[in-house]
Amino acid sequence: MMSVSLQTKGLIRERVEGVRERIAEAAGESGRRPEEVRFLVASKYYEPEGISALAEAGIELLGENKTEDLLRKQELFPEAFEWHFIGHLQRRKAKEVAGRVALVHSVDSTKLVEELAKRAPGDGMEVLVQVNVSGEESKYGVGEEEVEAVLEAAAGTGGKVRIRGFSTLAPLVADPEDVRYVFAKLRATRDRLRAGWAPHFDLSELSMGMSNDYAVAVKEGATIVRIGRALIEEAR
Ligand SMILES: *Cc1c(COP(=O)(O)O)cnc(C)c1O
């Protein structure tokens, strides 16, 4: 288990402030308000002590990748955070996540929609469709041509699975400007579908941008950025 020293706590607080400032700056540059962007921390890098440090630094939103870790960490911090699920979700694990998180970022098949609909609590659940914009084989997510099939499957669940928008993972590149097109494309997909689907879903959320590229993602319309390494690694 990673032990978090006082020094690390100070570092996390400082880095959290730094990310907040860059989000505000990027929002401002694109004519948006900083409050339009939520700052989610990817909790996979943190053991309980680190998670306490995140709470102390004012972080309110955590996203976990693995169901077992979600259950374990959520139990330790039931009240401190809003929890999301951001990792790849296998159908057989759907029941463990449904009802436990405010938002699942990684719905990537009609079959998963159907499974979540069976497992969702009475008032239903909210999810994002994960889109593989770059077409990299190593990335999860549906191709753009499959997005509407997932929306249709969700519309057929009678409100059990409500699509709130889209998420994507950009390829890892040295210069974040090289993946600006990924974020722009996801936003364009959303914009194209938004009016037609408005009777069913409010597609307002775009979960995109990680440590190395979140400023560019904010400029392209991200409403949730998912930050991990930027808070703990050596400054780059
Ligand atoms: C780990 C992870 C992140 C954060 O990545 P960093 O590059 O460490 O900021 C964001 N999204 C998902 C789905 C992740 O698994």
The ligand as a Gaussian input file, in Angstrom:
#p B3LYP/6-31G(d) Opt

LIG

0 1
 C       -6.578000       6.127000     -15.314000
 C       -7.665000       6.735000     -16.103000
 C       -7.733000       8.126000     -16.273000
 C       -6.671000       9.056000     -15.753000
 O       -5.538000       8.930000     -16.538000
 P       -4.236000       9.829000     -16.298000
 O       -3.562000       9.799000     -17.606000
 O       -3.492000       9.193000     -15.219000
 O       -4.716000      11.199000     -15.954000
 C       -8.822000       8.620000     -16.978000
 N       -9.763000       7.831000     -17.500000
 C       -9.729000       6.501000     -17.366000
 C      -10.809000       5.677000     -17.963000
 C       -8.680000       5.904000     -16.671000
 O       -8.633000       4.587000     -16.556000

